[in-house]
Amino acid sequence: RKVWISGASSGIGKAMALMLSKYNAKLILTSENISALNEVKKECESFGAECEVYLLDLGLEEQVKTVTNKIINENYDLSVLILNSGISQRAYAIDTDYEVHKKLMQINFHSNVLITKLVLPIMLINKEGYIGVTSSISGKFGFHLRSSYAASKHALHGYFESVGLENSRNNISVTIVCPGRVQTSISVNALEADGRAYGKMDEGQAQGITAEKCAFQYLEAIENRKKEKLIGGKELLMVYFKRFFPFI
């Protein structure tokens, strides 16, 4: 199958790309870090995979349109779309610049909607499609220092649950994946109130599951057409506390 993974230059996206490269998947990888992406391409090709890479900054709407249309025009048999790119936050809502809020929403939500709207007609023509969406357990509840990040992830749930419902009869499935603590650089790259990178690895993040373990469960959930999948350790209990014991 032909698989497009965004945010494939590191972390969970890179781990998924390397796993799929061992199973004859034809890969399309995008990221704003083209040098790191080219290194991933070399690794994937060492396993015999076909691999294309594209520079894609989800913060730039016109670039998202241009690159997505280019990918579609060259890959009309695209059947799997994994929307994995995202950026986190480490700042109180009161302190966060509005431009930072807009950047978080653009990267985490609006760009993923735009890509989906452009790719979905191809899946409808091909009568098959799998869409994986990387949310977070912060998409299940609000959390301090994550106001705009949590908002963007909540928005993903509302939109992509609807897309899944509308297209289930068309052999198109949507899987929303909610990772907890995973050993990636998401906290290092998170935005502070003024837009600067946080630059530190959270202690909880460092003690999380590996990106490879997360990637395996992620791909398994897509293959099994799961509507939603929580991935992580004991921190996932917070999702159930919020649902059944919100007073906690």
C-alpha positions, 0 to 999 in steps of 0.5 A: 500500500502507499502510505503518507506519514506526516511528521516522519523525521523523528519520534513516532512518525519515524518509527512507523516509517521504519516499521512499514518499510520492512513490509513493502509499503510505498512511503511518502514522508513529510516534515519541516526538517528535510535533512532529518527526513532524508536520513529517515529515507536512507534507513527506509530504503536500506530495508528495500522500501520505496520512499519519497520525501517532501518538505512540509511546514504545516504552519504555512497554509499555501505550502500545505495546499501546494505540497498536498496537491503535488503528492496527490497528482503523483500518487493517485493510489494513496490509500493510507494517510497518517496525520502525525505532525504536531507541536505542544505547549508549555505556557499558561493561557493568560500568558500565551500570545494570541499568535502562538495560539493561532500557530498551535491551531494551524499546525495541529488542526487546520492543516490536518483538515486541509490535507484531509479535504484534498486527499479524501476525494482520492480515497472515495474514487479508489473506494478504500482509505485508512486515516490515522490521526495523532491526538493526545490524552490532552485531547480527552481533557484540559490540562495546565500549561496546555490550553491551546494544545488541548484545544487543538487536540479536542478539535481533532476528535470532533472533526475526525470522528465526524469524518469517520461516521460520514465515510464508514459506508465508503470503506474509509476508516478513521483511527484517532490515536491518543498517546500519553507519555512517549519518549519523543522530543515533543516537550523539547519543541513545545512552544512557550508563551512568546513562541520560543521553544521550551527546550527541555525534556519533561521528566514524565516524557523521558520515562514514557514508552518508546516511540517504537512501542507506540508506533506498533500499537498505532499501526495495529489500530489502523489495520484493525480499523479501530475508531480510537486507541489510547497508547501509553502507561499508567498515565492513561488512567487519567482518561478514565478518572476524567470520565467516571470520577471527574471530581478527582 
